[in-house]
Amino acid sequence: MVSGTGGTSGEFVIGGVRLAYLDEGPGDGPVVLNLHGLGQGSAVDRENPLVDWAGLTDAGYRVISYDARGHGASGGEAQPETYRWDALADDLLAVAELVSPGVPVRAFGISMGTATILTALVREPSRFERVVLGAPPTAWETRASQGALYEKFATMVESTGAVAFADLMARSPAPPIFAERSPGAGPTPREEVLPSVFRGAGASDLPAPESLRGVPTPALVLAWATDAGHPLSTAERLVELLPEAELHVSHTAADVRTWAARAATFFAA
């Protein structure tokens, strides 16, 4: 482990794959596992953050943000099945056992991170004390069109390269809620694995609605408006399905910045 600005960094080895992580906040604080979205990573998330993560660390939580396989500084191979949400859930459960053996953890996810948490939660609800589900992605009835879009992205990377793809994405219109926000960096997966990352995500879906009805873990669902890739319909449906869930909807980027502080309050309840 090495010290860096804002925390310490290190790596887990899960099934022979290195997962890089950033450890922030008091070392003896309650553990929060933080899971980023598709194409992101802990370093990018701190350079141009959607969320003010100090809202958690200042509240005394130890936040462990790890890069999903294939993302950021983590390892990964060009195999789409290893980037499916059920495979990422395997990684999450393994990391939880490493950092908090036998003791339930709190978890905070955004987009793909939320999907990973939900997939793991259905499998092992007792592993989680409370969860925050940020920006739930397209699911169920809306998932097929997103899968087709990811296949288009994968093909584009293969034909034009990751740099050209990142440039195109940077020039694409942002959802209105983020219209005033500076564009972030391009996707963190390496060019040779990026098509597989897209295809793995495109072949994934949230757990079946009936499997979510019996999950007793308290959940805070945080949604933002005006983004077809993260529709309010998914967030609203999750709140209907999960027995102990509450919803907050952000209509401005400034309100999204408050999500970590909201999570801290929810985790402390």
N, C-alpha and C positions, 0 to 999 in steps of 0.2 A: 504494500500500500504506500502511496506517495501523497504528500500534502500539496494542495493547490489552492488557488484563490476560491474562497467560498466553501471549502470542505476538503476531504481526502478522497483519492481515487484508488481503485483496485480492480480486481476481477474475480469472478466466480468461474469455476469450470463445471459445466453441466453437460453430462453425456459427451464429454470430449470437446465441447464447444466453449470458448472463452466468452464470458459476458462481462463487459466492462461496466463499472458502476461509479457513482459519485455519492459519497456519504457526507451529509450536511446536518448541522444542528448538534445539540448536546449528545455525547456518546451514551449517556445513561437514560436518555429520553425514550418514551414509547416509540416503537418502530412503525413508520409509515413507508410502505413500498410504493414507489411512484413509477407509473408506466406511461410512456410517451405514445404518440400517434404514429401512423404509417409514415415512413420516410424521415422521421425525426430522430432525436437522440438527446442524451442529457446535456451535452456541451452546447448544441444548437439551441436547446430549450432555455439555456441560461443566457446565451448571447442575444437572443431576440424573443424574450418570453411573452407568451400570452397571459400567463398567470404570475402574480407576485409571490414567489415561493417563500419569501421571508414571513408570510402570514402563518406558515406552519412551523418553521424553525424558531421564530421569535416566540411562539407559543410553547416551546419546550419539546417539540417532536424531533426525533431523529429520522430524517428523510433519506431513504436509500433509493436513488434513481438509477436504474440499470438500463443499458442499451439492449433492446431486443436483438436476438440473433440476426445477423446480416445488417444491423444498423449501427451507426456511430463507430465506436472503436471495438465493437464485438465481432467475433468470428462468424462465419456462415458459409454455406455452399450453395451452388446453383441448383437447388432441388426444391421445386415449388411446395411439395408436401411439408417441408420443414418450417414453412412460414404460415401454414394454416393456423387458425386461432386455437385449435385443440392442441397443436404442438407447442405453441407459445404458452398455453396454459400449463403444460407439463413443466416448462422452464420456471414459470411463476411459482408453482407449488414446490419445486426443488429449491428455489431461492428462499422462499418463506421458511422452509425447514432449516436451511443453513443459518439464517440470521436470527431465527426465533424458534429453536427446536422445541416442539411440543406445546408452544404457546401461540394462541391466535394473534394475527397481525391486523393492522389497519392497512387499507390499500386505496390508492387514488389513481385513476386512469383517465386518459383522454383518448377518445376515438378508438383506435386499435387497442390501446391500453384498457379501455373500458370493456371492449369485447373479450380481451384476454381474461380480465377479472371475472366477468360473468360466466365464461366457460369453465374456469376453475371453481367458481362459487357453486355451480350446480353439482360439480363432481365432489367437492369437499367443503361444504358450508361451514363446518366447525373450525376450519383453518383460518377464518376471517372473523374478527370482532365487529368491525364496521367497514363499509366500503363507500367511496365516493365515485360516482360514475359520470364522468364529464364527457360532453359532446358525443352521446351515443350515435353510432354510425347507422347507415342504412341497414335494414334488416327485414327478413321475412318477405312480404309482398314487394318491397322496394329494393331488394337485394340484387335481383337478376340484372337490372340495368346498370348497377354499379359494377358488377362482375364484368359486364361487357366493356365498360369504360376502362377497367384495369387491364383487360386483354389488349385494348387499343393502346394503352400506355406501354405495355410490355413490348408490343410489336414496334412501336415508335422508337423505344430505346435501342432495340436490336437493329433498326434500320438507320437511325440518325446519330446514335450515341447519347450518352448521359448528359453531356454538356449542352448539346442542342435541345434536348428534352427539358433540362432545367431552365434554359433561357426562354423556351416557349411557355412553361408554367409561370415564370416570373412575369411574363407579359400578359398572362390571362387575367381577366377581371376577378377580383376577390369578392367574396360575399359582401353585401352592403354593410354588414355590421363591422367589417374589417377594412372598409374602403380607405380610411385615413391611416391605417397601420403600414409601416415600412415592410416591404416584402422580405421574407426570410431567405436563408440560404437554400440551395438546391437540396434534393434528397440525399440523405447520408449513405444509403447502401452503395457499395462499389458497383461499377458499371456491369461487371460480370454476374452479379447476383441480383441486380435490380429487377430484371424481368421476372425472375422467380419469385421475388418478394411480392410483386404485383399479382402474379398468378395465384400465389398462395392465399393472398387476401381475397381475390376474386372468387376463389372456390370455397370461401368460408361464409358462415352465417352465425347469428346469435343462437343460443340454445333455444329449443322449441318452447313456445309459450307455456305449454302445460308443465314443463320441467321447472319453470321459474316460480310457479304458484306455491310450491312447497318450501322455498328458500326462506329461512327465518332471519337471516342476517339483516340488520338495519342498513338501509341504503339511502344516500342523498344523491339524487339525479340532478346534474347541472347541465342545462341545455343552452345553446345560443340560437338566435333567430336568423332567418334569411339565408340558410345554407342547405342546399338540396342534398349535399353529401352527409349531412348530420341533421336530418329532419326532426322537427318537434314531434312528429307522429311517433317516432321510435321512443323518445323520452317519455311521452305521455302513456304509451302502451306499457313501458316498463313499470311505471308507477301503478298502473292498474293491476299488473301481474304480481309484483313483489309484495308480500304481505306487510312488510315494514319499510315503506319507501315514501320519500317526500321529494317534491320537485321545486327547483328554482330555475327560472328562465331569464337569461340576460339579453337585453336589447341594445346594449352598447359595449364596445370593446373595454371601456373603463370598468364596467360591471364585471366582465370576465376576469379582469385583474384581481377582483376580490375573492375569487374562488378558493384560494388557499386559506384565507382567513375564515371563510364560511366552513371549509372542511375542518379547520382546527376546532371551531365551535361545535360542529357536529360530532367529531371524534371524542370530544370531552364530555358529551352528554351521557 
